[in-house]
Amino acid sequence: MEYSNLQKWSAEFLGTFWLTLGGCGSAVLAAGFPELGIGFTGVSLAFGLTVLTGAYAFGPISGGHFNPAVSVGLALGGRFRAAELPGYVVAQVLGAVAAAGVLYLIATGKPGAVVGGFATNGYGAHSPGGYDMVAALLTEVVLTAVFLLVILGVTAKRAAAGFAGLAIGLCLTLIHLVSIPVTNTSVNPARSTGPALFGPSVALDQLWLFWVAPIAGAALGALIWRTLLAHRHDD
């Protein structure tokens, strides 16, 4: 059965909403909670779990992209119709913005609340570890490329059925474990855009990198897959 565009866009909106609320919410509300905070490991798991659960809940409807870079990469990899790309990207960004708005209302719902970095992505002084722009760019390009390769591999027709969501979620967890200190981990322009609208102004100034680098990385991943790894029966 073919789902309508509205159903696909709704699934992408909800999946990206859940990814942003769950992942960024864990960072804003729980990571630094005195004595009981979940830290980088907990935030990494939260992002992985949102993708894992979202993939199984909404993936059958829309494919479970929840990320403009993933949609671009899948289109370049021959797994997604390019004509559907604008609708998916708009739905994903709106979902992330809506989630960031809900998170902002929650985060400011106590006396003396300070939003701080609001789980935004950045480099230089806005990088958790003080990494410069080149390091941030390289991190986001390479990790997004690997993310696309994993997605293309586990969703190929010859891959084991039923495990794609688990593999993708675990991959995103690992990506966060590696890169939170560098950029606070994007690999997803929508996830970066939502919090940037409510966080410090520097996040908007640096947002360009978290569109350019993930999309470039996704394109690189798709190119590697199609030229070196794809089998004619995979798609």
Secondary structure in CASP SS format (residue, H / E / C, confidence):
PFRMAT SS
TARGET T0000
AUTHOR 0000-0000-0000
METHOD secondary structure of the structure
MODEL  1
M C 1.00
E C 1.00
Y C 1.00
S C 1.00
N H 1.00
L H 1.00
Q H 1.00
K H 1.00
W H 1.00
S H 1.00
A H 1.00
E H 1.00
F H 1.00
L H 1.00
G H 1.00
T H 1.00
F H 1.00
W H 1.00
L H 1.00
T H 1.00
L H 1.00
G H 1.00
G H 1.00
C H 1.00
G H 1.00
S H 1.00
A H 1.00
V H 1.00
L H 1.00
A H 1.00
A C 1.00
G C 1.00
F C 1.00
P C 1.00
E C 1.00
L C 1.00
G C 1.00
I C 1.00
G H 1.00
F H 1.00
T H 1.00
G H 1.00
V H 1.00
S H 1.00
L H 1.00
A H 1.00
F H 1.00
G H 1.00
L H 1.00
T H 1.00
V H 1.00
L H 1.00
T H 1.00
G H 1.00
A H 1.00
Y H 1.00
A H 1.00
F H 1.00
G H 1.00
P H 1.00
I H 1.00
S H 1.00
G C 1.00
G C 1.00
H C 1.00
F C 1.00
N C 1.00
P H 1.00
A H 1.00
V H 1.00
S H 1.00
V H 1.00
G H 1.00
L H 1.00
A H 1.00
L H 1.00
G C 1.00
G C 1.00
R C 1.00
F C 1.00
R C 1.00
A H 1.00
A H 1.00
E H 1.00
L H 1.00
P H 1.00
G H 1.00
Y H 1.00
V H 1.00
V H 1.00
A H 1.00
Q H 1.00
V H 1.00
L H 1.00
G H 1.00
A H 1.00
V H 1.00
A H 1.00
A H 1.00
A H 1.00
G H 1.00
V H 1.00
L H 1.00
Y H 1.00
L H 1.00
I H 1.00
A H 1.00
T C 1.00
G C 1.00
K C 1.00
P C 1.00
G C 1.00
A C 1.00
V C 1.00
V C 1.00
G C 1.00
G C 1.00
F C 1.00
A C 1.00
T C 1.00
N C 1.00
G C 1.00
Y C 1.00
G H 1.00
A H 1.00
H H 1.00
S C 1.00
P C 1.00
G C 1.00
G C 1.00
Y C 1.00
D C 1.00
M H 1.00
V H 1.00
A H 1.00
A H 1.00
L H 1.00
L H 1.00
T H 1.00
E H 1.00
V H 1.00
V H 1.00
L H 1.00
T H 1.00
A H 1.00
V H 1.00
F H 1.00
L H 1.00
L H 1.00
V H 1.00
I H 1.00
L H 1.00
G H 1.00
V H 1.00
T C 1.00
A C 1.00
K C 1.00
R C 1.00
A C 1.00
A C 1.00
A C 1.00
G C 1.00
F C 1.00
A H 1.00
G H 1.00
L H 1.00
A H 1.00
I H 1.00
G H 1.00
L H 1.00
C H 1.00
L H 1.00
T H 1.00
L H 1.00
I H 1.00
H H 1.00
L H 1.00
V H 1.00
S H 1.00
I H 1.00
P H 1.00
V H 1.00
T H 1.00
N C 1.00
T C 1.00
S C 1.00
V C 1.00
N C 1.00
P H 1.00
A H 1.00
R H 1.00
S H 1.00
T H 1.00
G H 1.00
P H 1.00
A H 1.00
L C 1.00
F C 1.00
G C 1.00
P C 1.00
S H 1.00
V H 1.00
A H 1.00
L H 1.00
D H 1.00
Q C 1.00
L C 1.00
W C 1.00
L H 1.00
F H 1.00
W H 1.00
V H 1.00
A H 1.00
P H 1.00
I H 1.00
A H 1.00
G H 1.00
A H 1.00
A H 1.00
L H 1.00
G H 1.00
A H 1.00
L H 1.00
I H 1.00
W H 1.00
R H 1.00
T H 1.00
L H 1.00
L H 1.00
A C 1.00
H C 1.00
R C 1.00
H C 1.00
D C 1.00
D C 1.00
END
